[in-house]
Amino acid sequence: MFFSSDNWAGAHPSINERLARESTRFAAAYGNSDLDKAVEARFNEIFETEVSVFFVSTGTAANSLSLASIARIGGVVFAHSEAHVIEDECGARTSSRACA
C-alpha cells in the first residue's frame, strides 16, 4: 500500500471507468447535474440526515473546505501541532499565523 499525496496517486480503475462514461454527455455544472443530485441523495441516506456534497480535486481542498464550513468568520481552528492540517497543509490556511 502506498501512503502518498492524494494528487500523486492514481484513481481506482472503476472510478476512471465511471468518469469516462459520465464525461461523454453534457451535464449541468456546480452540483446541479443528475449525477450530483444522486450522489448527494446517497450521502443523505448513508448519514441519515441532509448533507451537502462538494466535489474537489484534492484532500487539501476537501480539508480546507471542511474547516471553512464550520469556522466562524475570523475564527480559528485548534489542532495538535503535529496534525495533518498543520504539518502538510499550512499553505492552504488563510490565517496570518505562520505555520509551525
C-alpha positions in Angstrom: 0.0 0.0 0.0 1.3 3.4 -0.9 0.7 6.3 1.6 1.3 9.4 -0.5 -0.4 12.6 -1.6 -3.9 12.2 -2.9 -3.0 14.1 -6.0 0.0 11.9 -6.7 -1.7 8.5 -6.5 -3.9 7.2 -9.3 -7.6 6.5 -9.1 -9.2 3.1 -8.8 -10.0 1.7 -12.3 -13.8 1.6 -11.5 -13.6 5.3 -10.8 -11.8 6.1 -14.0 -14.3 3.9 -15.9 -17.3 5.8 -14.4 -15.7 9.2 -15.1 -15.1 8.2 -18.7 -18.7 7.1 -19.1 -20.1 10.2 -17.5 -17.9 12.5 -19.5 -19.5 11.5 -22.8 -22.5 13.7 -22.3 -23.4 17.2 -21.3 -24.5 17.9 -17.7 -25.3 20.9 -15.6 -22.3 22.3 -13.6 -21.8 23.2 -9.9 -23.7 20.4 -8.3 -26.8 20.7 -10.5 -26.4 17.6 -12.7 -28.5 14.5 -12.2 -25.4 12.6 -11.1 -24.5 15.3 -8.5 -28.0 15.1 -7.1 -27.9 11.3 -7.0 -24.6 11.3 -5.1 -25.9 13.9 -2.6 -29.1 11.8 -2.1 -27.0 8.7 -1.4 -24.9 10.6 1.2 -28.1 11.8 2.8 -29.2 8.2 3.0 -25.9 7.0 4.4 -25.7 9.7 7.1 -29.4 9.7 7.8 -29.6 13.5 7.6 -29.5 16.1 4.9 -25.9 16.9 3.8 -24.2 19.0 1.1 -21.6 17.4 -1.1 -18.8 19.3 -2.7 -16.6 17.6 -5.3 -13.0 18.7 -5.0 -9.8 17.5 -6.7 -7.5 17.1 -3.7 -7.6 16.2 0.0 -6.2 19.7 0.8 -9.2 21.3 -0.9 -11.5 18.9 1.0 -9.9 19.6 4.4 -9.9 23.4 3.8 -13.5 23.4 2.7 -14.5 21.3 5.7 -12.7 23.6 8.2 -14.1 26.7 6.5 -17.6 25.3 6.7 -17.6 25.1 10.5 -15.4 28.1 11.3 -16.8 31.5 12.0 -15.5 34.5 10.0 -12.2 35.5 11.6 -12.3 32.4 13.8 -9.6 29.9 14.5 -9.2 26.1 14.4 -7.4 24.4 17.2 -5.3 21.5 16.1 -2.4 19.5 17.6 1.0 20.8 16.5 1.5 17.5 14.6 -1.9 17.4 13.0 -2.1 16.8 9.3 -3.6 20.2 8.7 -0.6 21.9 10.4 2.1 19.6 9.1 1.0 19.1 5.5 -1.5 21.8 4.5 -0.4 25.0 6.0 -0.1 26.6 2.6 -3.9 26.2 2.3 -4.6 28.1 5.5 -6.0 31.6 5.4 -4.7 32.6 8.8 -2.0 35.2 9.2 -0.3 33.0 11.8 2.8 31.3 10.5 2.8 27.5 10.1 4.5 25.5 12.8 
